[in-house]
Amino acid sequence: MKEEEKARFLRVYQNLPLNERRNTILVLEEKGKSPEKKPISWDIAYLEIEEETAIGEKILNKLIKLNLI
């Protein structure tokens, strides 16, 4: 995970109103036997990106691709 991209996310996240952070920003699709769609809020994205998990990497890439950050 690039520090520049992480910093970009944090700048946007810090400027969001507290209520907005609970809203869904994207839906991750898990591929497998039974595909699942998982809604991701700003708060969940923050936790995953801060811990630099594999899911956090996916979330960050999707947010950049969608021009949300």
CHARMM internal coordinates of N, CA and C (Angstrom, degrees):
IC EDIT
DIST 1 N 1 CA 1.4534
DIST 1 CA 1 C 1.5303
ANGL 1 N 1 CA 1 C 107.87
DIST 1 C 2 N 1.3053
ANGL 1 CA 1 C 2 N 116.08
DIHE 1 N 1 CA 1 C 2 N 127.26
DIST 2 N 2 CA 1.4582
ANGL 1 C 2 N 2 CA 120.55
DIHE 1 CA 1 C 2 N 2 CA -178.72
DIST 2 CA 2 C 1.5196
ANGL 2 N 2 CA 2 C 110.35
DIHE 1 C 2 N 2 CA 2 C -77.95
DIST 2 C 3 N 1.3282
ANGL 2 CA 2 C 3 N 115.01
DIHE 2 N 2 CA 2 C 3 N 136.99
DIST 3 N 3 CA 1.4695
ANGL 2 C 3 N 3 CA 120.42
DIHE 2 CA 2 C 3 N 3 CA -179.82
DIST 3 CA 3 C 1.5249
ANGL 3 N 3 CA 3 C 111.47
DIHE 2 C 3 N 3 CA 3 C -63.62
DIST 3 C 4 N 1.3275
ANGL 3 CA 3 C 4 N 116.63
DIHE 3 N 3 CA 3 C 4 N -33.82
DIST 4 N 4 CA 1.4646
ANGL 3 C 4 N 4 CA 120.85
DIHE 3 CA 3 C 4 N 4 CA 179.60
DIST 4 CA 4 C 1.5300
ANGL 4 N 4 CA 4 C 110.80
DIHE 3 C 4 N 4 CA 4 C -63.63
DIST 4 C 5 N 1.3393
ANGL 4 CA 4 C 5 N 116.92
DIHE 4 N 4 CA 4 C 5 N -42.82
DIST 5 N 5 CA 1.4606
ANGL 4 C 5 N 5 CA 121.20
DIHE 4 CA 4 C 5 N 5 CA 179.49
DIST 5 CA 5 C 1.5241
ANGL 5 N 5 CA 5 C 110.61
DIHE 4 C 5 N 5 CA 5 C -68.62
DIST 5 C 6 N 1.3139
ANGL 5 CA 5 C 6 N 116.36
DIHE 5 N 5 CA 5 C 6 N -40.07
DIST 6 N 6 CA 1.4660
ANGL 5 C 6 N 6 CA 121.05
DIHE 5 CA 5 C 6 N 6 CA 178.27
DIST 6 CA 6 C 1.5320
ANGL 6 N 6 CA 6 C 110.16
DIHE 5 C 6 N 6 CA 6 C -62.96
DIST 6 C 7 N 1.3251
ANGL 6 CA 6 C 7 N 117.16
DIHE 6 N 6 CA 6 C 7 N -43.20
DIST 7 N 7 CA 1.4627
ANGL 6 C 7 N 7 CA 121.74
DIHE 6 CA 6 C 7 N 7 CA 178.62
DIST 7 CA 7 C 1.5257
ANGL 7 N 7 CA 7 C 110.61
DIHE 6 C 7 N 7 CA 7 C -63.82
DIST 7 C 8 N 1.3173
ANGL 7 CA 7 C 8 N 116.42
DIHE 7 N 7 CA 7 C 8 N -37.42
DIST 8 N 8 CA 1.4675
ANGL 7 C 8 N 8 CA 121.97
DIHE 7 CA 7 C 8 N 8 CA 177.72
DIST 8 CA 8 C 1.5274
ANGL 8 N 8 CA 8 C 110.21
DIHE 7 C 8 N 8 CA 8 C -60.57
DIST 8 C 9 N 1.3379
ANGL 8 CA 8 C 9 N 116.15
DIHE 8 N 8 CA 8 C 9 N -45.54
DIST 9 N 9 CA 1.4577
ANGL 8 C 9 N 9 CA 120.89
DIHE 8 CA 8 C 9 N 9 CA 177.95
DIST 9 CA 9 C 1.5282
ANGL 9 N 9 CA 9 C 110.26
DIHE 8 C 9 N 9 CA 9 C -62.11
DIST 9 C 10 N 1.3281
ANGL 9 CA 9 C 10 N 117.03
DIHE 9 N 9 CA 9 C 10 N -46.14
DIST 10 N 10 CA 1.4610
ANGL 9 C 10 N 10 CA 120.95
DIHE 9 CA 9 C 10 N 10 CA -177.09
DIST 10 CA 10 C 1.5268
ANGL 10 N 10 CA 10 C 112.44
DIHE 9 C 10 N 10 CA 10 C -62.32
DIST 10 C 11 N 1.3359
ANGL 10 CA 10 C 11 N 116.87
DIHE 10 N 10 CA 10 C 11 N -36.73
DIST 11 N 11 CA 1.4716
ANGL 10 C 11 N 11 CA 119.74
DIHE 10 CA 10 C 11 N 11 CA 177.70
DIST 11 CA 11 C 1.5243
ANGL 11 N 11 CA 11 C 110.80
DIHE 10 C 11 N 11 CA 11 C -62.23
DIST 11 C 12 N 1.3222
ANGL 11 CA 11 C 12 N 116.99
DIHE 11 N 11 CA 11 C 12 N -43.00
DIST 12 N 12 CA 1.4672
ANGL 11 C 12 N 12 CA 120.74
DIHE 11 CA 11 C 12 N 12 CA 179.26
DIST 12 CA 12 C 1.5186
ANGL 12 N 12 CA 12 C 109.78
DIHE 11 C 12 N 12 CA 12 C -68.31
DIST 12 C 13 N 1.3302
ANGL 12 CA 12 C 13 N 116.88
DIHE 12 N 12 CA 12 C 13 N -47.11
DIST 13 N 13 CA 1.4631
ANGL 12 C 13 N 13 CA 122.01
DIHE 12 CA 12 C 13 N 13 CA -177.25
DIST 13 CA 13 C 1.5313
ANGL 13 N 13 CA 13 C 111.60
DIHE 12 C 13 N 13 CA 13 C -58.93
DIST 13 C 14 N 1.3172
ANGL 13 CA 13 C 14 N 117.53
DIHE 13 N 13 CA 13 C 14 N -43.46
DIST 14 N 14 CA 1.4684
ANGL 13 C 14 N 14 CA 121.56
DIHE 13 CA 13 C 14 N 14 CA -177.41
DIST 14 CA 14 C 1.5209
ANGL 14 N 14 CA 14 C 112.51
DIHE 13 C 14 N 14 CA 14 C -66.21
DIST 14 C 15 N 1.3205
ANGL 14 CA 14 C 15 N 117.49
DIHE 14 N 14 CA 14 C 15 N -24.27
DIST 15 N 15 CA 1.4652
ANGL 14 C 15 N 15 CA 120.75
DIHE 14 CA 14 C 15 N 15 CA -179.25
DIST 15 CA 15 C 1.5245
ANGL 15 N 15 CA 15 C 113.64
DIHE 14 C 15 N 15 CA 15 C -92.74
DIST 15 C 16 N 1.3285
ANGL 15 CA 15 C 16 N 117.04
DIHE 15 N 15 CA 15 C 16 N 0.31
DIST 16 N 16 CA 1.4650
ANGL 15 C 16 N 16 CA 120.24
DIHE 15 CA 15 C 16 N 16 CA 179.13
DIST 16 CA 16 C 1.5295
ANGL 16 N 16 CA 16 C 110.73
DIHE 15 C 16 N 16 CA 16 C -80.71
DIST 16 C 17 N 1.3398
ANGL 16 CA 16 C 17 N 117.42
DIHE 16 N 16 CA 16 C 17 N 143.15
DIST 17 N 17 CA 1.4657
ANGL 16 C 17 N 17 CA 119.51
DIHE 16 CA 16 C 17 N 17 CA 171.48
DIST 17 CA 17 C 1.5355
ANGL 17 N 17 CA 17 C 109.36
DIHE 16 C 17 N 17 CA 17 C -63.36
DIST 17 C 18 N 1.3116
ANGL 17 CA 17 C 18 N 116.88
DIHE 17 N 17 CA 17 C 18 N 149.97
DIST 18 N 18 CA 1.4693
ANGL 17 C 18 N 18 CA 121.36
DIHE 17 CA 17 C 18 N 18 CA -176.78
DIST 18 CA 18 C 1.5213
ANGL 18 N 18 CA 18 C 112.63
DIHE 17 C 18 N 18 CA 18 C -56.35
DIST 18 C 19 N 1.3185
ANGL 18 CA 18 C 19 N 117.72
DIHE 18 N 18 CA 18 C 19 N -40.65
DIST 19 N 19 CA 1.4667
ANGL 18 C 19 N 19 CA 120.56
DIHE 18 CA 18 C 19 N 19 CA -179.61
DIST 19 CA 19 C 1.5266
ANGL 19 N 19 CA 19 C 112.14
DIHE 18 C 19 N 19 CA 19 C -65.97
DIST 19 C 20 N 1.3196
ANGL 19 CA 19 C 20 N 116.83
DIHE 19 N 19 CA 19 C 20 N -33.34
DIST 20 N 20 CA 1.4646
ANGL 19 C 20 N 20 CA 121.64
DIHE 19 CA 19 C 20 N 20 CA -179.20
DIST 20 CA 20 C 1.5278
ANGL 20 N 20 CA 20 C 111.64
DIHE 19 C 20 N 20 CA 20 C -67.26
DIST 20 C 21 N 1.3096
ANGL 20 CA 20 C 21 N 117.24
DIHE 20 N 20 CA 20 C 21 N -28.74
DIST 21 N 21 CA 1.4633
ANGL 20 C 21 N 21 CA 121.77
DIHE 20 CA 20 C 21 N 21 CA -177.50
DIST 21 CA 21 C 1.5278
ANGL 21 N 21 CA 21 C 113.04
DIHE 20 C 21 N 21 CA 21 C -65.15
DIST 21 C 22 N 1.3127
ANGL 21 CA 21 C 22 N 117.50
DIHE 21 N 21 CA 21 C 22 N -18.62
DIST 22 N 22 CA 1.4694
ANGL 21 C 22 N 22 CA 121.87
DIHE 21 CA 21 C 22 N 22 CA 179.38
DIST 22 CA 22 C 1.5281
ANGL 22 N 22 CA 22 C 112.23
DIHE 21 C 22 N 22 CA 22 C -85.80
DIST 22 C 23 N 1.3137
ANGL 22 CA 22 C 23 N 117.32
DIHE 22 N 22 CA 22 C 23 N -13.31
DIST 23 N 23 CA 1.4668
ANGL 22 C 23 N 23 CA 121.62
DIHE 22 CA 22 C 23 N 23 CA -177.04
DIST 23 CA 23 C 1.5247
ANGL 23 N 23 CA 23 C 112.24
DIHE 22 C 23 N 23 CA 23 C -75.96
DIST 23 C 24 N 1.3170
ANGL 23 CA 23 C 24 N 115.02
DIHE 23 N 23 CA 23 C 24 N 149.89
DIST 24 N 24 CA 1.4589
ANGL 23 C 24 N 24 CA 121.89
DIHE 23 CA 23 C 24 N 24 CA 177.82
DIST 24 CA 24 C 1.5284
ANGL 24 N 24 CA 24 C 109.62
DIHE 23 C 24 N 24 CA 24 C -72.29
DIST 24 C 25 N 1.3350
ANGL 24 CA 24 C 25 N 115.82
DIHE 24 N 24 CA 24 C 25 N 133.89
DIST 25 N 25 CA 1.4632
ANGL 24 C 25 N 25 CA 119.97
DIHE 24 CA 24 C 25 N 25 CA 179.23
DIST 25 CA 25 C 1.5173
ANGL 25 N 25 CA 25 C 112.22
DIHE 24 C 25 N 25 CA 25 C -111.93
DIST 25 C 26 N 1.3262
ANGL 25 CA 25 C 26 N 116.99
DIHE 25 N 25 CA 25 C 26 N -25.73
DIST 26 N 26 CA 1.4540
ANGL 25 C 26 N 26 CA 120.46
DIHE 25 CA 25 C 26 N 26 CA 176.39
DIST 26 CA 26 C 1.5185
ANGL 26 N 26 CA 26 C 109.59
DIHE 25 C 26 N 26 CA 26 C -160.39
DIST 26 C 27 N 1.3255
ANGL 26 CA 26 C 27 N 114.80
DIHE 26 N 26 CA 26 C 27 N 167.01
DIST 27 N 27 CA 1.4617
ANGL 26 C 27 N 27 CA 121.36
DIHE 26 CA 26 C 27 N 27 CA 179.53
DIST 27 CA 27 C 1.5212
ANGL 27 N 27 CA 27 C 107.63
DIHE 26 C 27 N 27 CA 27 C -122.39
DIST 27 C 28 N 1.3340
ANGL 27 CA 27 C 28 N 115.32
DIHE 27 N 27 CA 27 C 28 N 122.00
DIST 28 N 28 CA 1.4658
ANGL 27 C 28 N 28 CA 120.26
DIHE 27 CA 27 C 28 N 28 CA 177.14
DIST 28 CA 28 C 1.5158
ANGL 28 N 28 CA 28 C 109.30
DIHE 27 C 28 N 28 CA 28 C -91.92
DIST 28 C 29 N 1.3063
ANGL 28 CA 28 C 29 N 115.29
DIHE 28 N 28 CA 28 C 29 N 135.02
DIST 29 N 29 CA 1.4636
ANGL 28 C 29 N 29 CA 119.86
DIHE 28 CA 28 C 29 N 29 CA 177.92
DIST 29 CA 29 C 1.5145
ANGL 29 N 29 CA 29 C 108.85
DIHE 28 C 29 N 29 CA 29 C -103.49
DIST 29 C 30 N 1.3312
ANGL 29 CA 29 C 30 N 116.07
DIHE 29 N 29 CA 29 C 30 N 121.35
DIST 30 N 30 CA 1.4544
ANGL 29 C 30 N 30 CA 122.44
DIHE 29 CA 29 C 30 N 30 CA 176.09
DIST 30 CA 30 C 1.5146
ANGL 30 N 30 CA 30 C 108.56
DIHE 29 C 30 N 30 CA 30 C -89.22
DIST 30 C 31 N 1.3036
ANGL 30 CA 30 C 31 N 117.01
DIHE 30 N 30 CA 30 C 31 N 123.63
DIST 31 N 31 CA 1.4556
ANGL 30 C 31 N 31 CA 120.50
DIHE 30 CA 30 C 31 N 31 CA 179.89
DIST 31 CA 31 C 1.5146
ANGL 31 N 31 CA 31 C 108.71
DIHE 30 C 31 N 31 CA 31 C -92.34
DIST 31 C 32 N 1.2997
ANGL 31 CA 31 C 32 N 115.51
DIHE 31 N 31 CA 31 C 32 N 143.73
DIST 32 N 32 CA 1.4556
ANGL 31 C 32 N 32 CA 121.08
DIHE 31 CA 31 C 32 N 32 CA -179.95
DIST 32 CA 32 C 1.5086
ANGL 32 N 32 CA 32 C 109.69
DIHE 31 C 32 N 32 CA 32 C 166.62
DIST 32 C 33 N 1.3201
ANGL 32 CA 32 C 33 N 115.58
DIHE 32 N 32 CA 32 C 33 N -153.01
DIST 33 N 33 CA 1.4644
ANGL 32 C 33 N 33 CA 119.80
DIHE 32 CA 32 C 33 N 33 CA -179.83
DIST 33 CA 33 C 1.5212
ANGL 33 N 33 CA 33 C 111.30
DIHE 32 C 33 N 33 CA 33 C -59.61
DIST 33 C 34 N 1.3188
ANGL 33 CA 33 C 34 N 115.74
DIHE 33 N 33 CA 33 C 34 N -49.91
DIST 34 N 34 CA 1.4649
ANGL 33 C 34 N 34 CA 120.01
DIHE 33 CA 33 C 34 N 34 CA 177.21
DIST 34 CA 34 C 1.5248
ANGL 34 N 34 CA 34 C 107.95
DIHE 33 C 34 N 34 CA 34 C -123.83
DIST 34 C 35 N 1.3311
ANGL 34 CA 34 C 35 N 116.66
DIHE 34 N 34 CA 34 C 35 N 102.73
DIST 35 N 35 CA 1.4659
ANGL 34 C 35 N 35 CA 119.75
DIHE 34 CA 34 C 35 N 35 CA -177.31
DIST 35 CA 35 C 1.5269
ANGL 35 N 35 CA 35 C 111.82
DIHE 34 C 35 N 35 CA 35 C -57.61
DIST 35 C 36 N 1.3216
ANGL 35 CA 35 C 36 N 115.44
DIHE 35 N 35 CA 35 C 36 N 132.64
DIST 36 N 36 CA 1.4624
ANGL 35 C 36 N 36 CA 121.27
DIHE 35 CA 35 C 36 N 36 CA 179.21
DIST 36 CA 36 C 1.5166
ANGL 36 N 36 CA 36 C 109.43
DIHE 35 C 36 N 36 CA 36 C -115.28
DIST 36 C 37 N 1.3037
ANGL 36 CA 36 C 37 N 115.45
DIHE 36 N 36 CA 36 C 37 N 145.87
DIST 37 N 37 CA 1.4531
ANGL 36 C 37 N 37 CA 121.64
DIHE 36 CA 36 C 37 N 37 CA 174.42
DIST 37 CA 37 C 1.5199
ANGL 37 N 37 CA 37 C 107.36
DIHE 36 C 37 N 37 CA 37 C -111.97
DIST 37 C 38 N 1.3247
ANGL 37 CA 37 C 38 N 115.55
DIHE 37 N 37 CA 37 C 38 N 121.34
DIST 38 N 38 CA 1.4589
ANGL 37 C 38 N 38 CA 121.22
DIHE 37 CA 37 C 38 N 38 CA -177.40
DIST 38 CA 38 C 1.5248
ANGL 38 N 38 CA 38 C 109.95
DIHE 37 C 38 N 38 CA 38 C -114.10
DIST 38 C 39 N 1.3377
ANGL 38 CA 38 C 39 N 117.32
DIHE 38 N 38 CA 38 C 39 N 118.60
DIST 39 N 39 CA 1.4640
ANGL 38 C 39 N 39 CA 119.66
DIHE 38 CA 38 C 39 N 39 CA 176.52
DIST 39 CA 39 C 1.5293
ANGL 39 N 39 CA 39 C 110.04
DIHE 38 C 39 N 39 CA 39 C -72.95
DIST 39 C 40 N 1.3178
ANGL 39 CA 39 C 40 N 115.80
DIHE 39 N 39 CA 39 C 40 N 138.25
DIST 40 N 40 CA 1.4615
ANGL 39 C 40 N 40 CA 122.17
DIHE 39 CA 39 C 40 N 40 CA -178.32
DIST 40 CA 40 C 1.5309
ANGL 40 N 40 CA 40 C 108.32
DIHE 39 C 40 N 40 CA 40 C -119.61
DIST 40 C 41 N 1.3177
ANGL 40 CA 40 C 41 N 116.10
DIHE 40 N 40 CA 40 C 41 N 124.73
DIST 41 N 41 CA 1.4680
ANGL 40 C 41 N 41 CA 121.01
DIHE 40 CA 40 C 41 N 41 CA 176.98
DIST 41 CA 41 C 1.5269
ANGL 41 N 41 CA 41 C 108.81
DIHE 40 C 41 N 41 CA 41 C -94.04
DIST 41 C 42 N 1.3197
ANGL 41 CA 41 C 42 N 115.91
DIHE 41 N 41 CA 41 C 42 N 170.75
DIST 42 N 42 CA 1.4645
ANGL 41 C 42 N 42 CA 120.50
DIHE 41 CA 41 C 42 N 42 CA 176.76
DIST 42 CA 42 C 1.5210
ANGL 42 N 42 CA 42 C 110.16
DIHE 41 C 42 N 42 CA 42 C -59.70
DIST 42 C 43 N 1.3365
ANGL 42 CA 42 C 43 N 117.17
DIHE 42 N 42 CA 42 C 43 N -40.35
DIST 43 N 43 CA 1.4708
ANGL 42 C 43 N 43 CA 120.71
DIHE 42 CA 42 C 43 N 43 CA -179.05
DIST 43 CA 43 C 1.5233
ANGL 43 N 43 CA 43 C 111.75
DIHE 42 C 43 N 43 CA 43 C -63.04
DIST 43 C 44 N 1.3220
ANGL 43 CA 43 C 44 N 117.17
DIHE 43 N 43 CA 43 C 44 N -43.82
DIST 44 N 44 CA 1.4675
ANGL 43 C 44 N 44 CA 120.64
DIHE 43 CA 43 C 44 N 44 CA 179.02
DIST 44 CA 44 C 1.5263
ANGL 44 N 44 CA 44 C 109.52
DIHE 43 C 44 N 44 CA 44 C -66.89
DIST 44 C 45 N 1.3195
ANGL 44 CA 44 C 45 N 116.71
DIHE 44 N 44 CA 44 C 45 N -41.39
DIST 45 N 45 CA 1.4607
ANGL 44 C 45 N 45 CA 120.53
DIHE 44 CA 44 C 45 N 45 CA 177.84
DIST 45 CA 45 C 1.5296
ANGL 45 N 45 CA 45 C 109.93
DIHE 44 C 45 N 45 CA 45 C -58.77
DIST 45 C 46 N 1.3318
ANGL 45 CA 45 C 46 N 116.48
DIHE 45 N 45 CA 45 C 46 N -42.91
DIST 46 N 46 CA 1.4649
ANGL 45 C 46 N 46 CA 120.44
DIHE 45 CA 45 C 46 N 46 CA 179.43
DIST 46 CA 46 C 1.5264
ANGL 46 N 46 CA 46 C 111.12
DIHE 45 C 46 N 46 CA 46 C -59.57
DIST 46 C 47 N 1.3246
ANGL 46 CA 46 C 47 N 116.72
DIHE 46 N 46 CA 46 C 47 N -47.65
DIST 47 N 47 CA 1.4687
ANGL 46 C 47 N 47 CA 120.43
DIHE 46 CA 46 C 47 N 47 CA -179.12
DIST 47 CA 47 C 1.5262
ANGL 47 N 47 CA 47 C 111.61
DIHE 46 C 47 N 47 CA 47 C -61.11
DIST 47 C 48 N 1.3159
ANGL 47 CA 47 C 48 N 116.72
DIHE 47 N 47 CA 47 C 48 N -45.72
DIST 48 N 48 CA 1.4662
ANGL 47 C 48 N 48 CA 120.93
DIHE 47 CA 47 C 48 N 48 CA -178.08
DIST 48 CA 48 C 1.5343
ANGL 48 N 48 CA 48 C 111.61
DIHE 47 C 48 N 48 CA 48 C -67.29
DIST 48 C 49 N 1.3183
ANGL 48 CA 48 C 49 N 117.02
DIHE 48 N 48 CA 48 C 49 N -41.53
DIST 49 N 49 CA 1.4646
ANGL 48 C 49 N 49 CA 120.78
DIHE 48 CA 48 C 49 N 49 CA -178.76
DIST 49 CA 49 C 1.5275
ANGL 49 N 49 CA 49 C 110.10
DIHE 48 C 49 N 49 CA 49 C -71.30
DIST 49 C 50 N 1.3119
ANGL 49 CA 49 C 50 N 117.61
DIHE 49 N 49 CA 49 C 50 N -39.96
DIST 50 N 50 CA 1.4641
ANGL 49 C 50 N 50 CA 121.66
DIHE 49 CA 49 C 50 N 50 CA 179.56
DIST 50 CA 50 C 1.5322
ANGL 50 N 50 CA 50 C 110.99
DIHE 49 C 50 N 50 CA 50 C -62.32
DIST 50 C 51 N 1.3213
ANGL 50 CA 50 C 51 N 117.22
DIHE 50 N 50 CA 50 C 51 N -38.30
DIST 51 N 51 CA 1.4704
ANGL 50 C 51 N 51 CA 121.72
DIHE 50 CA 50 C 51 N 51 CA 179.44
DIST 51 CA 51 C 1.5280
ANGL 51 N 51 CA 51 C 112.64
DIHE 50 C 51 N 51 CA 51 C -83.65
DIST 51 C 52 N 1.3352
ANGL 51 CA 51 C 52 N 116.21
DIHE 51 N 51 CA 51 C 52 N -4.47
DIST 52 N 52 CA 1.4606
ANGL 51 C 52 N 52 CA 123.41
DIHE 51 CA 51 C 52 N 52 CA 178.85
DIST 52 CA 52 C 1.5327
ANGL 52 N 52 CA 52 C 113.00
DIHE 51 C 52 N 52 CA 52 C 54.75
DIST 52 C 53 N 1.3371
ANGL 52 CA 52 C 53 N 115.33
DIHE 52 N 52 CA 52 C 53 N 48.63
DIST 53 N 53 CA 1.4600
ANGL 52 C 53 N 53 CA 121.26
DIHE 52 CA 52 C 53 N 53 CA 178.35
DIST 53 CA 53 C 1.5261
ANGL 53 N 53 CA 53 C 110.04
DIHE 52 C 53 N 53 CA 53 C -84.51
DIST 53 C 54 N 1.3291
ANGL 53 CA 53 C 54 N 115.72
DIHE 53 N 53 CA 53 C 54 N 169.35
DIST 54 N 54 CA 1.4673
ANGL 53 C 54 N 54 CA 120.40
DIHE 53 CA 53 C 54 N 54 CA 177.42
DIST 54 CA 54 C 1.5273
ANGL 54 N 54 CA 54 C 110.12
DIHE 53 C 54 N 54 CA 54 C -63.47
DIST 54 C 55 N 1.3269
ANGL 54 CA 54 C 55 N 116.52
DIHE 54 N 54 CA 54 C 55 N -38.85
DIST 55 N 55 CA 1.4679
ANGL 54 C 55 N 55 CA 120.22
DIHE 54 CA 54 C 55 N 55 CA 177.63
DIST 55 CA 55 C 1.5289
ANGL 55 N 55 CA 55 C 109.75
DIHE 54 C 55 N 55 CA 55 C -65.78
DIST 55 C 56 N 1.3222
ANGL 55 CA 55 C 56 N 116.61
DIHE 55 N 55 CA 55 C 56 N -38.30
DIST 56 N 56 CA 1.4603
ANGL 55 C 56 N 56 CA 121.12
DIHE 55 CA 55 C 56 N 56 CA 177.15
DIST 56 CA 56 C 1.5166
ANGL 56 N 56 CA 56 C 111.70
DIHE 55 C 56 N 56 CA 56 C -60.02
DIST 56 C 57 N 1.3157
ANGL 56 CA 56 C 57 N 116.68
DIHE 56 N 56 CA 56 C 57 N -38.79
DIST 57 N 57 CA 1.4632
ANGL 56 C 57 N 57 CA 122.03
DIHE 56 CA 56 C 57 N 57 CA 177.26
DIST 57 CA 57 C 1.5264
ANGL 57 N 57 CA 57 C 110.59
DIHE 56 C 57 N 57 CA 57 C -63.47
DIST 57 C 58 N 1.3370
ANGL 57 CA 57 C 58 N 116.93
DIHE 57 N 57 CA 57 C 58 N -43.87
DIST 58 N 58 CA 1.4630
ANGL 57 C 58 N 58 CA 121.31
DIHE 57 CA 57 C 58 N 58 CA 178.23
DIST 58 CA 58 C 1.5232
ANGL 58 N 58 CA 58 C 110.81
DIHE 57 C 58 N 58 CA 58 C -62.77
DIST 58 C 59 N 1.3283
ANGL 58 CA 58 C 59 N 115.55
DIHE 58 N 58 CA 58 C 59 N -44.64
DIST 59 N 59 CA 1.4679
ANGL 58 C 59 N 59 CA 120.60
DIHE 58 CA 58 C 59 N 59 CA -179.49
DIST 59 CA 59 C 1.5236
ANGL 59 N 59 CA 59 C 109.97
DIHE 58 C 59 N 59 CA 59 C -60.84
DIST 59 C 60 N 1.3165
ANGL 59 CA 59 C 60 N 116.29
DIHE 59 N 59 CA 59 C 60 N -48.29
DIST 60 N 60 CA 1.4644
ANGL 59 C 60 N 60 CA 120.97
DIHE 59 CA 59 C 60 N 60 CA -178.48
DIST 60 CA 60 C 1.5262
ANGL 60 N 60 CA 60 C 111.29
DIHE 59 C 60 N 60 CA 60 C -60.52
DIST 60 C 61 N 1.3131
ANGL 60 CA 60 C 61 N 116.84
DIHE 60 N 60 CA 60 C 61 N -44.37
DIST 61 N 61 CA 1.4697
ANGL 60 C 61 N 61 CA 120.51
DIHE 60 CA 60 C 61 N 61 CA 178.82
DIST 61 CA 61 C 1.5231
ANGL 61 N 61 CA 61 C 111.67
DIHE 60 C 61 N 61 CA 61 C -62.56
DIST 61 C 62 N 1.3375
ANGL 61 CA 61 C 62 N 117.12
DIHE 61 N 61 CA 61 C 62 N -41.09
DIST 62 N 62 CA 1.4685
ANGL 61 C 62 N 62 CA 119.85
DIHE 61 CA 61 C 62 N 62 CA 179.47
DIST 62 CA 62 C 1.5269
ANGL 62 N 62 CA 62 C 111.23
DIHE 61 C 62 N 62 CA 62 C -67.29
DIST 62 C 63 N 1.3309
ANGL 62 CA 62 C 63 N 117.51
DIHE 62 N 62 CA 62 C 63 N -40.51
DIST 63 N 63 CA 1.4641
ANGL 62 C 63 N 63 CA 120.50
DIHE 62 CA 62 C 63 N 63 CA 179.44
DIST 63 CA 63 C 1.5262
ANGL 63 N 63 CA 63 C 110.96
DIHE 62 C 63 N 63 CA 63 C -62.12
DIST 63 C 64 N 1.3145
ANGL 63 CA 63 C 64 N 116.36
DIHE 63 N 63 CA 63 C 64 N -39.57
DIST 64 N 64 CA 1.4709
ANGL 63 C 64 N 64 CA 120.42
DIHE 63 CA 63 C 64 N 64 CA 178.48
DIST 64 CA 64 C 1.5272
ANGL 64 N 64 CA 64 C 109.68
DIHE 63 C 64 N 64 CA 64 C -68.54
DIST 64 C 65 N 1.3258
ANGL 64 CA 64 C 65 N 116.16
DIHE 64 N 64 CA 64 C 65 N -44.19
DIST 65 N 65 CA 1.4731
ANGL 64 C 65 N 65 CA 120.64
DIHE 64 CA 64 C 65 N 65 CA -179.38
DIST 65 CA 65 C 1.5319
ANGL 65 N 65 CA 65 C 111.30
DIHE 64 C 65 N 65 CA 65 C -61.62
DIST 65 C 66 N 1.3327
ANGL 65 CA 65 C 66 N 116.32
DIHE 65 N 65 CA 65 C 66 N -36.15
DIST 66 N 66 CA 1.4706
ANGL 65 C 66 N 66 CA 120.98
DIHE 65 CA 65 C 66 N 66 CA -179.74
DIST 66 CA 66 C 1.5318
ANGL 66 N 66 CA 66 C 112.97
DIHE 65 C 66 N 66 CA 66 C -84.75
DIST 66 C 67 N 1.3292
ANGL 66 CA 66 C 67 N 116.79
DIHE 66 N 66 CA 66 C 67 N 1.11
DIST 67 N 67 CA 1.4762
ANGL 66 C 67 N 67 CA 123.19
DIHE 66 CA 66 C 67 N 67 CA -178.65
DIST 67 CA 67 C 1.5228
ANGL 67 N 67 CA 67 C 112.78
DIHE 66 C 67 N 67 CA 67 C 59.45
DIST 67 C 68 N 1.3306
ANGL 67 CA 67 C 68 N 116.99
DIHE 67 N 67 CA 67 C 68 N 34.20
DIST 68 N 68 CA 1.4593
ANGL 67 C 68 N 68 CA 121.26
DIHE 67 CA 67 C 68 N 68 CA 176.33
DIST 68 CA 68 C 1.5180
ANGL 68 N 68 CA 68 C 111.19
DIHE 67 C 68 N 68 CA 68 C -86.09
DIST 68 C 69 N 1.3179
ANGL 68 CA 68 C 69 N 116.11
DIHE 68 N 68 CA 68 C 69 N -20.49
DIST 69 N 69 CA 1.4656
ANGL 68 C 69 N 69 CA 120.03
DIHE 68 CA 68 C 69 N 69 CA 175.79
DIST 69 CA 69 C 1.5094
ANGL 69 N 69 CA 69 C 109.17
DIHE 68 C 69 N 69 CA 69 C -131.31
END
COOR INIT
IC SEED 1 N 1 CA 1 C
IC BUILD
